[in-house]
Amino acid sequence: MSEIPACPLCAMENTYPDGDNYVCADCGHEWPMSASAQDAHAGLVVRDVNGNVLHGGDTVVVIKDLKVKGSSIPLKQGTVIKGIRLVDGDDEHIEGNSDKIKGLVLKVCFLKKA
């Protein structure tokens, strides 16, 4: 398996080495190969199911009914989650609260930006 990282700008995996840099074939972004792992986390991009970039404090909507572990109340389609928080080092999960359930950790593949 290739050790070439995804593009920190557009998050596409169509990248290749060129001299001392990596190059993204999709957006043309170049970055140095010697970038540390900490720099890679700084460029972490969290995207919703439609590919929109999510930021801390955004509002998202649940796109399908979800069972919530530890609760008898399901999260219904169309539920609004306000003021989300991004999880450090994880581009697949966000934290937030709904009106009925507090302390949710949700996968972004079930969310769209409102």
C-alpha positions as CSV (number, residue, x, y, z in Angstrom):
1,M,0.0,0.0,0.0
2,S,1.2,3.5,-0.8
3,E,2.5,5.8,1.9
4,I,1.7,8.9,-0.1
5,P,-0.6,11.1,2.0
6,A,-3.9,12.7,0.7
7,C,-3.8,16.3,-0.3
8,P,-4.2,18.6,2.8
9,L,-6.1,21.2,0.8
10,C,-8.8,19.2,-1.1
11,A,-8.4,15.8,0.8
12,M,-8.2,13.8,-2.5
13,E,-5.9,10.9,-2.6
14,N,-4.7,11.4,-6.2
15,T,-1.2,12.6,-5.2
16,Y,2.3,11.8,-6.3
17,P,5.9,12.6,-5.3
18,D,7.8,15.2,-7.3
19,G,11.4,15.9,-6.1
20,D,11.2,17.0,-2.5
21,N,7.4,17.8,-2.7
22,Y,4.1,15.9,-3.0
23,V,1.7,17.2,-5.7
24,C,-2.0,16.8,-5.9
25,A,-3.1,16.0,-9.4
26,D,-6.7,17.2,-8.8
27,C,-6.1,20.7,-7.4
28,G,-2.4,21.3,-8.2
29,H,-1.4,21.9,-4.5
30,E,2.2,21.2,-3.6
31,W,3.6,20.6,-0.1
32,P,7.0,19.4,1.2
33,M,7.6,15.7,1.9
34,S,9.4,16.5,5.1
35,A,6.2,17.9,6.8
36,S,5.8,16.4,10.2
37,A,2.8,14.4,11.3
38,Q,1.7,17.3,13.4
39,D,1.4,19.5,10.3
40,A,-0.7,16.8,8.7
41,H,-3.2,17.0,11.6
42,A,-3.3,20.8,11.3
43,G,-4.4,20.4,7.6
44,L,-7.2,18.0,8.6
45,V,-10.4,18.7,6.7
46,V,-13.8,17.4,7.9
47,R,-16.4,17.1,5.2
48,D,-20.1,16.2,5.4
49,V,-21.9,13.7,3.2
50,N,-22.1,16.2,0.3
51,G,-18.5,17.2,0.5
52,N,-19.0,20.5,2.2
53,V,-16.2,21.5,4.7
54,L,-17.4,21.6,8.3
55,H,-16.0,24.0,10.9
56,G,-16.5,24.2,14.7
57,G,-19.7,25.9,15.5
58,D,-21.5,24.9,12.3
59,T,-25.1,23.6,12.2
60,V,-25.7,20.2,10.7
61,V,-28.8,18.0,9.9
62,V,-29.1,14.2,10.3
63,I,-29.9,12.6,7.0
64,K,-31.3,9.3,8.3
65,D,-32.7,7.8,11.5
66,L,-30.0,6.7,13.8
67,K,-30.0,4.5,16.9
68,V,-28.2,6.1,19.8
69,K,-26.1,3.9,22.1
70,G,-27.1,4.3,25.7
71,S,-30.4,6.0,24.9
72,S,-33.9,4.7,24.1
73,I,-34.6,7.8,22.0
74,P,-33.5,7.5,18.3
75,L,-32.1,10.4,16.4
76,K,-34.7,11.1,13.7
77,Q,-34.0,12.2,10.1
78,G,-34.0,16.0,9.9
79,T,-32.8,16.5,13.5
80,V,-30.7,19.7,13.8
81,I,-27.4,19.6,15.6
82,K,-26.2,23.2,16.4
83,G,-22.7,24.3,17.4
84,I,-20.8,21.2,16.5
85,R,-17.2,20.6,17.8
86,L,-14.6,18.9,15.6
87,V,-12.7,15.9,17.1
88,D,-8.9,16.5,17.2
89,G,-7.1,14.2,14.7
90,D,-10.3,12.6,13.4
91,D,-12.0,13.6,10.2
92,E,-14.8,11.1,10.4
93,H,-16.5,12.2,13.7
94,I,-17.9,15.4,15.3
95,E,-19.4,16.1,18.7
96,G,-22.6,17.9,19.4
97,N,-25.9,18.1,21.2
98,S,-29.5,17.7,20.0
99,D,-32.5,19.1,21.8
100,K,-33.2,15.8,23.5
101,I,-29.8,14.1,23.7
102,K,-26.6,15.7,25.0
103,G,-23.0,14.6,24.4
104,L,-23.4,13.0,20.9
105,V,-20.4,11.8,18.9
106,L,-21.6,11.4,15.3
107,K,-20.1,10.1,12.0
108,V,-20.0,12.8,9.4
109,C,-21.3,10.4,6.7
110,F,-24.8,10.7,8.3
111,L,-24.7,14.6,8.4
112,K,-25.2,17.4,6.0
113,K,-24.4,21.1,6.5
114,A,-27.5,23.2,7.2
